[in-house]
Structure formats: structure tokens, C-alpha cells
Amino acid sequence: MKTIYVLFTSLMFCLQINAQNAEPPSAEQTAEWRRIAHEEGQKSVATNTVKNFFRNKLIFLIIGGAIALVGGAIAMSNKEKNK
């Protein structure tokens, strides 16, 4: 168990040293990444808005249909009881 602990500790230490010695991205790379992230965010907002709109309309249609069917069934049973 000690060897596994020592291996994980040394691996974490090596990864931390490598991460500290890595060069940070340049300003151009950072600006490009932000531009790409912004474009992808705008695309996802547009598609999610459309999907949510139609999904919500479908839910309301299903619920409205169920209410209409139940109401119709109740009305038909009341008509038969009143005869």
C-alpha cells in the first residue's frame, strides 16, 4: 500500500512541476479561444431557445389534449347519467 501511495505522490509531484513549467498561452491564442467560445455560446443559445420553445409548445399541446379528453369523457358520462 505504501508503494502505491508513493507512486501516486510522485506522479502528482511530477505533474505539478510540469504544469508550473509550461508556458502560458499567448494573448493571440487566448483571444482566439475567447472568440471561438463566444461563437459557440451564441450558437447554443439560439438552438436551445428554439428547441425549448417547441418542446414547451408540445408539452402544452399534450396537456391540453389530455384535459380536453378527460373533460369530454366527464361530459359524456354526465349526459348518460341525466338521460
C-alpha positions in Angstrom: 0.0 0.0 0.0 2.9 2.3 0.8 4.3 1.8 -2.7 1.0 2.8 -4.4 0.9 5.9 -2.1 4.4 6.8 -3.0 3.8 6.3 -6.7 0.7 8.5 -6.7 2.5 11.1 -4.7 5.5 11.2 -7.0 3.1 11.3 -10.0 1.3 14.2 -8.6 4.5 16.0 -7.8 5.8 15.4 -11.4 2.6 16.6 -13.0 2.6 19.7 -10.8 6.2 20.6 -11.7 5.4 20.1 -15.4 2.3 22.3 -15.1 4.3 25.1 -13.4 7.0 25.0 -16.1 4.6 25.1 -19.0 4.4 28.3 -20.9 1.1 30.1 -20.7 -0.9 30.7 -23.9 -0.1 33.8 -25.8 -2.5 36.8 -25.9 -3.5 35.9 -29.5 -4.3 32.3 -28.5 -6.4 33.5 -25.6 -8.2 36.0 -27.8 -8.9 33.3 -30.4 -10.2 30.8 -27.7 -12.5 33.5 -26.3 -13.8 34.3 -29.8 -14.5 30.7 -30.5 -16.2 30.2 -27.1 -18.4 33.2 -27.7 -19.4 32.0 -31.2 -20.2 28.5 -29.9 -22.1 30.1 -27.0 -24.2 32.2 -29.3 -25.0 29.1 -31.5 -26.0 27.0 -28.5 -28.2 29.8 -27.1 -30.0 30.1 -30.5 -30.5 26.3 -30.9 -31.5 25.8 -27.3 -34.1 28.6 -27.4 -35.7 27.1 -30.5 -35.7 23.6 -29.0 -37.1 24.8 -25.7 -39.8 26.8 -27.4 -41.1 23.8 -29.5 -40.7 21.4 -26.5 -42.8 23.7 -24.3 -45.4 24.1 -27.0 -45.6 20.3 -27.4 -45.9 19.8 -23.7 -48.8 22.4 -23.6 -50.5 20.6 -26.5 -50.2 17.2 -24.8 -51.5 18.6 -21.5 -54.3 20.5 -23.2 -55.3 17.4 -25.2 -55.4 15.3 -22.1 -57.6 17.9 -20.3 -59.9 18.1 -23.3 -60.2 14.3 -23.4 -60.9 14.0 -19.7 -63.4 16.8 -19.9 -65.1 15.2 -22.8 -65.3 11.9 -21.1 -66.8 13.5 -18.0 -69.3 15.4 -20.1 -70.3 12.3 -21.9 -70.8 10.4 -18.6 -72.9 13.2 -17.2 -75.1 13.2 -20.3 -75.7 9.4 -20.0 -76.5 9.8 -16.3 -79.0 12.6 -17.0 -81.0 10.5 -19.5 
